[in-house]
Amino acid sequence: MRTGASGSEPDGETAVQVWIRHADYYVPDGATPGRPGPPPTTEELRRQRWGRIRRTPSALLAGLIIAYRTVISPLYGQVCSYYPSCSAYGLEAVSVHGVLRGVPLTVWRILRCNPFGSGGVDHVPPARRIWPQGSAPSIIETNHPPIPPDDDCAPAEHDQ
Amino acid sequence: MGFFDTLLMPFTWAVSWLLSKFHQLLTLFSDDAEWAASGWNWALSIVMLVIVIRVILIPLFVRQIKSQRGMQIIQPEIQKLQAKYKGKKDPVSRQAMAQEQQALFRKHKVNPFMTCLPLLAQMPVFIALFWMLNRMRQEQYRTDGYGALSPAEVQSFDASSIFGVGTSDSFLPSFQADPTRWDVVLLTSLMIITMVLTQFFTQKQLMSKNMSESALQGQFAQTQKIMLYMLPLVFVIGGVNFPVGVLIYWTATNFWTMGQQWWVIRNNPTPGSQAEKELNLRRAAKGLTPINEKPQAAEEQREKPTGKHLGQGAQPSKKKRKKS
C-alpha cells in the first residue's frame, strides 16, 4: 500500500524485490522453471494483491485439499491418469486462480479423469498472479519440476 | 423398493428385459413342455445375455488391447526413463519422472487404467443379476414381478433348476445347511473350478504367447503375474457367495474372454511376441509375406532424425569434453 506515496519513483525501492509470475513456471523441457522474468508492470502489481474476500476462501479450500493430500491420498497410491494428479491440480488451481475460477477448473479436471479419457500431462492454465520471489505456493514448484534433458545427446559427445 | 433397488433399477430392468425376451424366444422353440419348464431355458437365457453384453463390449475390448499393446511397445522407453532417473529419489526428480511418464503414455495413447475396464464395465450387470436372483426368492416379487419380468416369469425363474439345483442356490448356505446340499456344493464347485481354470489359462496364454520380449521383463509383466494369481482368488471368494445364475454368467463370460483372446492371439498378435512368430510361420507355409515387416521399418526411420534437437541444448555441454 505504501508504494502509493512514492508512486512517481517506485524503482528505488522495488528494484530489489524480484517477482515470480505463475507463467514463469511454464517452460520447455530442459529449461529451469520458476526463473524470474522482466520486472512486473504496475498493472501486474495491482493484480497481485488479493483482497481478503478473494484470499480467505482460496486459503480455506487449499487447506482442505492439503489435508486430503496428506491424509487420504496416500492410502490410494497413484491412481490418477493425469499429471499433475487431480488433487495437485486442484490445489494449484485454487491457489493461483482463486476459488471462482479454480473450482470449475478442478471439477472439469476430475470429470475428465476417467478410464475413457486419454490422460497425459495437463497443467493448470497459467494465471496472471505474481508473487515476491520465494513466497509462491510450494505446490507450483511441485507441479512444475525441472525436466532434465535426455541423455540421447551424450554418446554423440563421446564420439567427437 | 429399497435404495439399492432404485440405484440398480436401470441395470436390473435391462437385464431382466433381455432375460425375459430370450426366455420367451426359447420357450417358443421348445417342443417339449417339460423342457420349457425346466431351468435350462433360463440358464440358456443367461448365456445369451452374456453373448449380448460381450458383443456390446467388443469396442471396449479393442481399446483395451490397443492400450495393452501400447503399454508393451513403450516398455523400452519406460526403461530408458527409469535409467535416466536411476538413483534420483528426491521429490523433485520423482515429480519430473511422473510428468515425463505421463507425457509418454499420452504420446502412445496408453492408459494404464484401461486394462481392467472390460471387467469393471460388466460389474453393473453382475450386480444386477445377483440382486435380481436374491429378490426373486422374496414373496413380494412373486406377485408383483421384478423389473421387466412378469409375476409368472419370476415364479418360473425362482423355481427353475438345472441338475436339480436351483438357479438361486449358492455354495456357502448349502454347505452350511444342516443336511449339507451336496448336489449344490458339487455343481457350484465345478463351476468355480471352471471359472478359475479358464481365467488362469487366458492369462497364462496372454503372458506366454502374446507379450514381446521387452515386455516380459519389468513392471508390466509383474502386474500381469499378480493378475494371474489374484483373479482366481477373487473368483473363489466371490464364487462361494454367488447363486448358480450368477455363476453361469461368470463362467460363460470367462469362456467368451478365452475364445476372444485366442482369436486375437492367433490373428493379430503383439509385435515381437511368440504368437507373432507362430503366425509368420503359418503365413510362410501358405506362401504369404510375414506381417509387421513394414511398420517396423517405418519406425526405425522415424527414430533416426531425433538427434536433431541438439540445436539449442548443445552449447553448454561442450565444457565437459575436457575430462573425457
Contacts between the chains, C-beta under 8 A, distances in Angstrom:
chain1	res1	chain2	res2	distance
A	30	B	312	8.0
A	30	B	313	5.8
A	78	B	98	7.8
A	79	B	113	7.8
A	81	B	105	8.0
A	81	B	111	5.7
A	81	B	112	7.3
A	81	B	113	5.7
A	82	B	102	6.6
A	83	B	98	5.4
A	83	B	99	4.8
A	83	B	101	7.6
A	83	B	102	3.6
A	83	B	103	7.6
A	84	B	99	7.8
A	115	B	111	6.5
A	115	B	113	4.8
A	115	B	114	5.8
A	115	B	117	4.9
A	115	B	120	7.6
A	117	B	111	7.5
A	118	B	106	6.2
A	118	B	109	6.5
A	118	B	111	6.8
A	119	B	102	6.5
A	119	B	105	5.7
A	119	B	106	6.1
A	119	B	111	5.2
A	120	B	102	5.4
A	120	B	103	6.4
A	120	B	105	6.3
A	120	B	106	2.8
A	121	B	99	5.7
A	121	B	102	5.0
A	121	B	103	4.9
A	121	B	106	6.6
A	141	B	92	7.9
A	142	B	91	7.2
A	142	B	95	6.0
A	143	B	95	7.3
A	145	B	92	4.8
A	145	B	93	7.2
A	145	B	95	4.1
A	145	B	96	3.9
A	145	B	99	6.5
A	146	B	92	7.2
A	146	B	96	6.6
A	147	B	96	5.3
A	147	B	99	6.7
A	147	B	100	6.3
A	148	B	84	7.1
A	148	B	96	6.9
A	149	B	313	5.2
A	150	B	84	7.0
A	151	B	84	6.1
A	152	B	306	6.8
A	152	B	307	7.1
A	153	B	307	7.7
A	153	B	310	5.7
A	153	B	313	6.6
A	153	B	314	7.0
A	153	B	317	6.8
A	156	B	307	6.9
A	156	B	310	7.1
A	157	B	317	6.3
A	157	B	320	7.2
A	157	B	321	6.7
A	157	B	324	7.9
A	158	B	324	6.4
A	160	B	321	7.2
